[in-house]
Amino acid sequence: MDDLKKEELLIRMDERIKNIYNRMEKFETLFTNHLHHHEIWENDIKTSLHRWLAFVVTAAGGAGAMGMM
């Protein structure tokens, strides 16, 4: 293999490595955003569940108080 072909091969390898590295960096950002989205989603579900449970307990307490009258 002559020097010109070696140099071309090294340049192509370098470009591929840079390309892969940039894609990995974008994937890491995408994955981090995805995890953050799931965390927000889980917090919304927990908040909603707490509100519904509070409503049910309040309604049951009110019904029990009305039954005692």
N, C-alpha and C positions, 0 to 999 in steps of 0.2 A: 504494500500500500504506500503510495507516494505521499509526500507532505501535504499536497493540496487536498487530497481526499481525507487525510487525517484531520486537517483543519476544518473542512466542511462538516465532517462527522461530529467533531467537538462542538461546533457552532449549533448544529441541529440538536445535539443532546442538551446543550445549555438552554436553548429555547424551550425544549420540552420540559426540562426541570423547572424553569421559571413558570411555565404555563400550569404545571401540576401544582406548584406551590401557591400560585394565585387562586386556583380553583379550590384548594384546601382552605385557604383563608376565607374565601367567600362562603364555603360550606360551614365553616366554624361560626361565622356571623349568622348565617341562616339558622343553624341549629340552636344557637343561643337565643335568637328571637323566638324560635318555635317553643323552647322550654319556658321562656317568659310568658308567652301566650297561654300555655297550659297552666302556669301558676296563677295567672289572673283569672282564668276560667274556673279553676278549683276554688279560689277565694270567693268568686261570685256565687258559686253553688253553695258553699258553706254559709255565706251571708243570707242567701235566699232560704236555705233550710232553717236557719235560726229564726228568721222572721216568721216563717210558716209555723214552726213549733210554738213560738210565743203566741201567735194568733190562736192556735188550737188550745193551748193551755188557758188562755184568757177566756175563750168561748166556753170551755168546759167548766171553768170556775164560775163564770156568770150563770151557766145553766144550773150548776149545783146550788148556787146561792138562790136562784129563783125557785128551785125545788124545795128549798128549806123554808120558804116563806109560807 
